[in-house]
Amino acid sequence: MLGNYIIGLREGLEAALVVVVLMAYLGKSGRAHLKPRVWAGIALAILVSVGFGALLTFGPRGLTFQAQEAIGGGLSLIAVGFVTWMIFWMGKASHNISAELKSKVDSAVERPSGTGWALVVLGAVSVGREGLETALFVWANANVGGGGTGVATLGAVLGILTAVVLGVLLNRGAVKLNLSSFFTWTTYFLVFVAAGVFAYAVTDLQEAGFLPGIHDYAFDISAWALTVDPNGIGIAIVKAIFQLTPAMSKLAFGAWLLYLAVMLPICIWRHRQMIAGRKAREAQKAAAQAALTTPAASVAA
């Protein structure tokens, strides 16, 4: 529940920020009458995302065990691909996402038809991408955690509702949030979640017979785990952050380690690059202000 809460919070806040930018720009550009069309697109995106989540949850039932595991493993790999792409995309597009959305609004409104119905598509695509990613990743993470789809869905819904409240407060200026720090630290969390989903995908494919070594364990502490309170806060935090299971094959544990070994250094490097870029921009701004004030001080002297 904790892991899916954070997933819902992050993905929901990304979608909320997109909605805030779209609505604010339509209002400031004298196009407030077109807001209902964006809301229509957002409603469509929500319906599609909920339907996709239901399909993931109930669709594979009735299939053979091997087929269910094969589908689960394949979808989990897709979920890992989505979240990995999202991490890179967010780091690259976070600085100009507002300008990009405003450009898309202008393009949609200025089409030859002049009706602005393209805004429905823009709203649906902008929010639907986050919704589909959330549905797929929450479903995959629920399988790793083993807490059940209901608990996972509740955590994700609570996270999304929190994001909606934060989006409203941010839009009204009632609260300030360091979005750069928020997305940076949640990115590290998602890297661990994605590593767990990757390991679970490997396990599914092993159980389906596509990969070998299902009983060749890297470790097996299942007996000890039975003596520990599964509802304890410590166990919940470990599961939410590290996404480890009591028994993991060497191949699955190797996949977990491999993903972390590749992604964590990349995220650390990108974080340092972001800090260095921000310091450079602040230095340039300070130098420009000093250049403007120096001549005035000389004249006064």
SULURSUL-V81205 format. One record per backbone hydrogen bond with DSSP energy under -0.5 kcal/mol. CO is the residue of the C=O (numbers start at 1). NH is the residue of the N-H. Records with the same first field share a line. If there is no record, write none. Layout:
CO->NH, NH
//
This chain:
1->5
2->6
3->7
4->8
5->9
6->10
7->11
8->12
9->13
10->14
11->15
12->16
13->17
14->18
15->19
16->20
17->21
18->22
19->23
20->24
21->25
22->26
23->27
24->28
25->29
26->31
27->30
31->34
32->35
34->37, 38
35->39
36->40
37->41
38->42
39->43
40->44
41->45
42->46
43->47
44->48
45->49
46->50
47->51
48->52
49->53
50->54
51->55
52->56
53->57
54->58
55->59
58->61
60->63
64->68
65->69
66->70
67->71
68->72
69->73
70->74
71->75
72->76
73->77
74->78
75->79
76->80
77->81
78->82
79->83
80->84
81->85
82->86
83->87
84->88
85->89
86->90
87->91
88->92
89->93
90->94
93->96, 97
96->100
97->101
98->102
99->103
100->104
101->105
102->106
103->107
104->108
105->109
106->110
108->111
111->114
116->119
117->120, 121
118->122
119->123
120->124
121->125
122->126
123->127
124->128
125->129
126->130
127->131
128->132
129->133
130->134
131->135
132->136
133->137
134->138
135->139
136->140
137->141
138->142
139->143
140->144
141->145
142->146, 148
148->152
149->153
150->154
151->155
152->156
153->157
154->158
155->159
156->160
157->161
158->162
159->163
160->164
161->165
162->166
163->167
164->168
165->169
166->170
167->171
168->172
169->173, 174, 175
170->173
177->179
178->182
179->183
180->184
181->185
182->186
183->187
184->188
185->189
186->190
187->191
188->192
189->193
190->194
191->195
192->196
193->197
194->198
195->199
196->200
197->201
198->202
199->203
200->204
201->205
202->206
203->207
204->208
205->210, 211
206->209
213->216
215->217
216->250
219->248
221->225
222->226
224->227
225->228
228->230
229->232
232->236
233->237
234->238
235->239
236->240
237->241
238->242, 243
239->243
246->221
248->218, 219
249->253
250->254
251->255
252->256
253->257
254->258
255->259
256->260
257->261
258->262
259->263
260->264
262->266
263->267
264->268
265->269
266->270
267->271
268->272
269->273
270->274
271->275
272->276
273->277
274->278
275->279
276->280
277->281
278->282
279->283
280->284
281->285
282->286
283->287
284->288
285->289
286->290
287->291
288->292
289->293
290->294
291->295
292->296
293->297
294->298
295->299
296->300
297->301
//
